[in-house]
């Protein structure tokens, strides 16, 4: 059997992406509430994501240039992992108020985000980035990919989404962007 390097690298990135999903799932969660999900994109689905990033970038004009730049990076990546979490509150009520509201009901009525949801997503992303780094895959966390994924409904009910493109190559496209 003969396996060319590009095929081996792609297969390795897919396996690494699966481990990244496990890392996000097993990352600590506030109050023991697990409402995190992940999705792995390749091929046409990944191309659909970058197309939506460009569309959002064009809609935003000058402010959205980074969406188009990041879309170029997603095109270069062989695999993209999406991370999503709901804005769901933890029911701590008046005890917390960290979000700036008097209680969770006020937060929900305002359509705000529970700070614990944001923290949970951040911890999951940190855990995932650690796995990607240990697997020696070039990666970067993209808000723009998450916004495009939200618009496409790629994580359904989840309203806080981030994307992590993975790349195996001689030069990291996510940091050497000119």
C-alpha positions as CSV (number, residue, x, y, z in Angstrom):
1,X,0.0,0.0,0.0
2,X,1.1,3.5,-0.8
3,X,-0.3,6.6,0.9
4,X,0.7,10.0,-0.5
5,X,1.5,12.8,2.0
6,X,-1.5,14.9,1.2
7,X,-3.9,12.0,1.8
8,X,-2.1,11.0,5.0
9,X,-2.2,14.7,6.3
10,X,-5.9,15.0,5.5
11,X,-6.7,11.7,7.3
12,X,-4.5,12.8,10.3
13,X,-6.3,16.1,10.5
14,X,-9.7,14.3,10.5
15,X,-8.6,12.1,13.3
16,X,-7.2,15.1,15.2
17,X,-10.5,16.9,14.6
18,X,-12.3,14.1,16.3
19,X,-10.0,14.3,19.3
20,X,-10.6,18.1,19.3
21,X,-14.3,17.4,19.6
22,X,-13.7,15.1,22.5
23,X,-11.6,17.8,24.2
24,X,-14.4,20.3,23.8
25,X,-17.0,17.9,25.2
26,X,-14.9,16.9,28.2
27,X,-13.8,20.5,29.1
28,X,-15.1,21.6,32.5
29,X,-18.5,23.3,32.4
30,X,-20.0,25.8,34.9
31,X,-22.7,24.3,37.2
32,X,-22.2,21.0,35.4
33,X,-24.4,22.1,32.5
34,X,-23.2,20.6,29.2
35,X,-24.7,22.4,26.2
36,X,-21.7,22.3,23.9
37,X,-21.7,20.7,20.5
38,X,-19.2,20.4,17.7
39,X,-19.3,19.7,13.9
40,X,-16.5,18.8,11.6
41,X,-16.6,20.3,8.0
42,X,-14.6,19.3,4.9
43,X,-15.2,19.6,1.2
44,X,-18.4,21.2,0.0
45,X,-19.7,22.1,3.5
46,X,-16.4,23.9,4.3
47,X,-16.7,25.7,1.0
48,X,-20.2,26.8,1.9
49,X,-18.9,28.2,5.1
50,X,-16.2,30.3,3.4
51,X,-18.8,31.5,0.9
52,X,-21.0,32.7,3.7
53,X,-18.0,34.4,5.4
54,X,-17.4,36.4,2.2
55,X,-21.1,37.3,1.9
56,X,-21.1,38.7,5.4
57,X,-17.8,40.5,4.7
58,X,-19.3,42.1,1.7
59,X,-22.5,43.1,3.6
60,X,-20.3,44.8,6.3
61,X,-18.2,46.6,3.8
62,X,-14.9,48.1,5.2
63,X,-15.7,46.7,8.7
64,X,-16.1,43.2,7.3
65,X,-12.7,42.9,5.4
66,X,-11.5,40.4,8.0
67,X,-14.4,38.0,7.2
68,X,-13.1,37.8,3.6
69,X,-9.5,37.4,4.7
70,X,-10.6,34.6,7.1
71,X,-12.6,33.0,4.4
72,X,-9.4,32.7,2.4
73,X,-7.9,30.9,5.4
74,X,-10.8,28.5,5.6
75,X,-10.4,27.7,1.9
76,X,-6.8,26.8,2.6
77,X,-7.6,24.6,5.6
78,X,-8.3,21.0,5.0
79,X,-10.7,20.7,7.9
80,X,-12.8,23.1,10.0
81,X,-14.2,22.3,13.5
82,X,-17.1,24.3,14.7
83,X,-18.0,24.7,18.4
84,X,-21.4,25.8,19.5
85,X,-23.1,26.5,22.8
86,X,-26.4,28.0,23.8
87,X,-26.8,31.2,25.7
88,X,-28.8,29.3,28.3
89,X,-28.6,30.7,31.9
90,X,-27.7,28.5,34.9
91,X,-30.6,29.5,37.1
92,X,-28.6,31.1,39.8
93,X,-30.9,34.1,40.0
94,X,-30.0,37.0,42.2
95,X,-27.1,35.1,43.6
96,X,-25.0,35.7,40.5
97,X,-25.8,39.0,38.6
98,X,-22.4,38.7,36.8
99,X,-24.1,39.4,33.4
100,X,-25.3,42.8,34.7
101,X,-28.9,41.8,35.1
102,X,-30.7,41.3,38.5
103,X,-31.4,37.7,37.7
104,X,-31.5,35.0,35.0
105,X,-35.1,35.8,34.0
106,X,-34.1,39.4,33.2
107,X,-31.1,38.1,31.3
108,X,-33.3,35.8,29.2
109,X,-36.0,38.5,28.6
110,X,-33.3,40.8,27.2
111,X,-31.9,38.0,25.0
112,X,-28.6,38.4,26.7
113,X,-25.8,35.8,27.1
114,X,-25.1,34.1,30.4
115,X,-21.5,34.7,31.3
116,X,-21.2,31.1,32.2
117,X,-22.1,30.1,28.6
118,X,-19.3,32.4,27.3
119,X,-16.8,31.0,29.8
120,X,-17.8,27.4,29.0
121,X,-17.2,28.1,25.3
122,X,-13.9,29.7,26.1
123,X,-12.7,26.8,28.2
124,X,-13.8,24.3,25.5
125,X,-11.9,26.3,22.9
126,X,-8.8,26.4,25.0
127,X,-8.9,22.7,25.5
128,X,-9.5,22.2,21.8
129,X,-6.6,24.5,20.8
130,X,-4.3,22.5,23.1
131,X,-5.2,19.3,21.4
132,X,-4.7,20.9,18.0
133,X,-1.3,22.2,19.1
134,X,-0.3,18.8,20.5
135,X,-1.2,17.3,17.2
136,X,1.1,19.8,15.5
137,X,-1.8,21.1,13.3
138,X,-1.8,24.8,12.4
139,X,-5.0,26.3,13.8
140,X,-6.7,29.5,14.8
141,X,-10.0,30.3,16.3
142,X,-12.2,32.4,14.0
143,X,-15.2,34.4,15.2
144,X,-16.0,35.0,11.5
145,X,-16.4,31.3,10.8
146,X,-18.7,31.0,13.8
147,X,-20.9,33.9,12.6
148,X,-21.1,32.3,9.1
149,X,-22.0,28.9,10.7
150,X,-24.7,30.5,12.8
151,X,-26.2,32.1,9.7
152,X,-26.1,28.7,7.9
153,X,-27.7,27.0,10.9
154,X,-24.8,24.4,11.0
155,X,-25.2,24.0,14.8
156,X,-28.9,24.3,15.1
157,X,-30.0,25.7,18.4
158,X,-26.6,27.0,19.4
159,X,-26.2,30.8,19.3
160,X,-22.6,31.2,20.3
161,X,-20.4,29.6,17.6
162,X,-16.7,29.7,16.8
163,X,-14.7,27.9,14.1
164,X,-11.3,26.4,14.1
165,X,-9.7,25.7,10.8
166,X,-6.9,23.0,10.7
167,X,-4.1,23.0,8.3
168,X,-1.1,20.7,7.6
169,X,1.5,22.3,5.4
170,X,4.8,23.9,5.3
171,X,3.7,27.4,6.3
172,X,1.0,28.4,8.7
173,X,-1.7,30.4,6.7
174,X,-3.5,31.6,9.8
175,X,-0.7,33.8,11.2
176,X,1.4,34.7,8.1
177,X,-1.5,36.5,6.4
178,X,0.3,39.5,5.0
